Amino acid sequence: MTLSLRKDAKFALSTATSMGVRLTPPDGQPFHTATTLQLQVTSAETNVVSVSSYLGLPVKVLSKFVEGSPVSRLILDNLASRHITVEGPSVPQGDPWGYRHQFNLADSGSGSRGPRVHNDRAGEVGRTLKASDFDLERIFGEEGVQIVHLSGLIAALSPETGQFCLEIARAAKKHGTLISFDLNHRASFWAGREEELRGIFHEIAGVTDILIGNEEDFQLCLGVEGPEAGGEGLAEKIESFKGMIRNAQSTYPNTRVFATTLREVVSVGTHLWGGIMAVGNDWHVVEPREIFVQDRIGGGDGFVGGMLYGILRGWEPEKWIQFGWASGALAATLLTDYGQPADEDQVWSIWKGNARVKR
């Protein structure tokens, strides 16, 4: 099965995002003991599209920036280095207590000490994203996009961004753009807004072509019955996950691809990594395999990014999940949150388990 992609589209992939920076102590040290921090540009949504941008496909990001901010400049320069086209307004900071970009305070963990992440999003400019910031008719109608990727993180960021994601989904559907939706539930975003957000997520999922999430995402965002988190090993849970996806297929019959990652943490540096994908009535499963983890943040986004790249390339579905699995494994070996593949061969070598030197 292949998905029908617009042939006249200027951009292969687009996404909406709120950009920020991540501060991480080196060498796996805890944040509260750190005297030195590494700085990087991050957002879950650009983590996804970077797989395609590094491999040569045209990618556009829709976002919002703080005028004159050195952090905005850092972000824009970083996205340019990732070969990503950016569109979005810059707004005045206001006063010293005005708008800014989010800070992600994260350590990578070490051994038996798990990673810890603290998000500081006060005054986040991305919370003000709205459809009127962009000419969606031009972007999806005149320019054209083959796949637009939406994230539940952005949809739940504020009432404005929820409506923004709805408008993007409607414009994409109108102009024949495929819609990818990663549910990405965050309890702190949903607190006190369950009814509002459930309606938004249900509408977006109803027009989505590719729906992604873990067991908690499907249950908490969409009310789809699924397995409990934790418990027995993930390999034994595969049938339960398939049952969850079947339930989602019944609720969202127009969605053609469903996917979820499988992760079992042995230690901070060793994970069992797998995935399940349903394309119509066909199942594609990667049994959990051991991978090395330098930094786990961004592995799931790498999986989605690799899967979307396979779809954009017109490969057979079996290769979508294989390339997604390997792109997630690649991202886990890097200190950035996003995969930076040198070429397709590097990703396929990870899938094949070939870590030999290439000269």
N, C-alpha and C positions, 0 to 999 in steps of 0.2 A: 504493500500500500504506500502511495506517496500522497502528500498533501499539495493541493493546488496553490502555487505561488504566483503573485503578479509578475508578469514578464517585463512590464514597462517601469517597474519601480526604481527610483534613484537609490534608495537605501534598502539593504538586505534586512537590517534589524534596527529597531529603535526602542528606547525606553525612557520613562520619566523617573527622575530621582531627586533626592535631596542630598547634596554632597557634604562631606565632612572630612576631618582628619583623625587619624589614629595615632596615639602615643603608646609605645610599647617598650618596656625595659629589655635590654639585650640579654642573650644567654639564658632565657627562660626564667629570669628572676621575678619575684612578686612585685607588683606595682608599688606597694607601700614601703618597700626597702630600696627603691631605685634612686640612684643619683644621676643616671644618664638615661635618656629616652630616645628612641628612634621615632621619626616622624614620617608618616605616609598618608597619601590621599586615599579615601575609601568611600564606598557606598555599595550595598548589596547588589543594586541593579547594574552599576557599571562593572562589577565583578563578573556578572553574567555575560554582558555583551563584549567584554575584552577578549574572550576566546575567539570570536569572529573577527574582531578588529585586528588582532595580531596575526591572524591567518589570511588577511587581505580583503575581507568583505567590507563594504561601506556601511558604517554604523553612525547613527545620530542619537545624541542624548539631549533630552529636554530637562532643563533645570533652572534654578534661580540663584543669583549671586549678590554679594554685598559690594556695592560700588566703592572702589578705592581700597578695598581690604587686601593686605598682603596674603591672607589665606585664600581669598578668591583667586588671586594671581597664581598662587601655588597650584590650586586645583585646575585652573584652565590650562596651565603649562603641562601638568601631568596628563590631562585628558588628550592634549595634542600629541604628547609623546606616545600615547597608546593608539594613535591614528584614528581618533574619534572626533567626529564633527559635533559641535555643541551649539545649541540654540537656547536662548532664554534671557530675560531682562536682568539688569543689575539695578538694585534699589539702594538708596542712601541708608547708611547705618543708623542715622538718627543721632542719638547721643551715645555716650559710652555704655549705656544700658539698653541699647537698641538691638538691631538685628546682627546675627553672626552665623557662622557655620558650626555644626555640631562637633563635639569632641568625643571620641571613642577611647576610653582609657582601658587598656587591655594588656594582660600578660599572657604568655604562651603556655604557662605551666611547665612542670618538669617531673618525670617519673610518675610517682603516685600522687603528686599534687596537681590537681586539675587547674585549667585556665580560669581566670576570672575576668569579667568584662563589666565595666561601669559606663553607662551612656550619660553624657552631660549635654542636653539638648535645649537648654533654656535659650530663648530668643532666636531659635533656629529659623533662618530665612525660608527654608524649604517648606515650612508649615503653611506658608502663604501662597503656595503654588495654586493657580486657578486656570481654567480654560481660556479666559480672556487674555492671559499672558502670551498666548500663542495663536497663530492662524492655523487651526487644525484642518480647515478645508484645504489650504495650500499644502500642508505637510502630508496629509493622507490622500488628498485628491489629485493635486497637480504634480507634486514630487513623487509621491508613492512610497510605500513601505511594504516589504514582504511579510515580516513578522513584527508585531509590537509586543514587548515583554512588560507586563505589569506585576508589581509586587504588593502583597498585603501590607508590607511595612509602610509604603507610601499611601495606600488607600486608607490606612488607619491613623495616619499621622495627625490629621486634623479634619474637621468637617469640610474645610475648603479642599483639601487634597483628596478626600473621598469623592467629592463631586467631580473633581478634575479627572480622576481615573475613570469614572463613569463616562464622562464626555469623550475621553480618548477611546474607550471601548466602543462607544456608539459611532464615532467618526471612522474608526478602523473597520468596523463591520460594514458600514455604508459603502466603503471604497474597496472592499475585497482584501483587506489586510488580515492575515491570520493573527489570532490573539493568544498569547501565552500568559498564564496567570499562576504565579507562585504564591501560595496562600500566606506563608510566613506569619503565623500568629504570634503576637506579643501581648502577654497578659496585661502589662502596664498600659499599653495603648488602648486596650479594650475596656478597662475598668470603668463602669458606669455608662458605657456606650454600646452595650451588647445588642440591643434591638436595632439601633441605627446602623451599626456596622454589619450585622447579619443581613440586613436588607441590601446594602451596597454590595457585599461580597456575593450574595445570591444572584443579583442581577449581572454582575461581571462574569461569574461562573457560567451563567446561562447562555452567554454568547461566546464563551471561550472555546478555542479549538484544542489547546494543550493545557492541561490542568495538573499542577504539581504541588505536593505537600507531604508531610509526614503524618503519622497516625493522629497526633494531637491537632495538627492543622485542619485536617478534614473534619474532625469531630467538633472542635471549638469554633471554627469559622463558619462551617456549613451545616453542622448538626448531623453529619454522616456517621453512622455507627462503624466503629473500628476496634482494633485491639488496644489493650492497655499498654502504656509506655512501660519500658523496663521488663522485668520478669525473665522468662527463659531466653536462651540464645536466639538471635535474630534468624538464623537459618531455620529454626523450628517454627518461626512465626510467619513464614512466607505465605502459607495458606490463609492465615488470618488477614494478612495484608491484602491478598487477592480478594477476599470477601469484602473488605472495606472498599476496594476499587469497584467491585461489582455493585455495591450499594450506591456509590457515586455515579456510576454509569446509568443506573435506573433514575436517579434524580436529575442528571444532566445528560440527556440522550444525544444532544447535538455536539457534545465534546468528543473528539475523536482520539485523543491521546491522553492517557493518565500515567503519572509517574510518581514514584516515591523512592527515596534513598534508604539504604539499610546501613546502620552503623552500630558496631559494638566496640566499646573502648576497653582494650586490654590494659594499656597504660597510656600516658600522654603521648609517647612516641610510637605506639603500635596500636593500630585500629584494624578491625575487620570491616571491610567496606564492600557494599553491594548495592543492588538496585532492582526495582521491578517496574516494568512498563507494559501497559496494555494499549494496543492499537486495534481498535474495533474488538473482535473476538480473539485476537492473537495475543499471546503472552510472551514477553521477553524478560528473562530473569538472569541477573548476574549474582550467583551465590556469593556470600560474603568471603572476601579474600583479604589476606593480611597486607597492609600497606604501612610504609614508614611515614610518620607525621612530624614535620618540622613545626608547623603551626596549623591548627585545625580550622581556623576561621577562614571562610571562603570556599571550603571544599564542596559544600552543597551547591553554591552558586556556580562553581566550576562544572559540576555535573550537569546543571541545567544549560549552561553555556555551550558545553560540548554536544549535548543532545540537540539543541537548536541549530548548531552548526551543521550537524549531520542532516537535519531536515532541510536546511537551506541549500545544501549541496545535492539534494535529491537522491541520497543513498537509500538503500533498503533499511527498514526499521531495525533489524538486528544490529546494524552498525550504529544507529542513533544512540542506543543505550551503552554500547561498548565504548564509543568515543566519549560519551558523557561520563562513564565510570572513570576512564583514564584521565580526562580533563580535571575531574575532581581530585584524583590521586596526585596529579601534577601540582595543582594549587596547594595541596597539603605539604608539598616539599619546599614551598617558597615562603619568604618572610612577608611578602605582600599578600593582601587578601584575595588577589585575583591571579589567575593563570596567565602566563606569558609564553605560550608555546612558540618555539623557534620555527616549527613547521609541523605539518600533519604527521610526518614520520616519527617525530619525537613522541607524540601522543600515542601513536600505534605501538611504539616500542614499549611504552609503559603497559599497555593492554596485554602485550605478548609476554611481559615479564622479562624483557631483555634490557638489563642495566649495564651491558658491556660498553666500554668506551667506543666512541665513534670518531675515527680519525679521517 
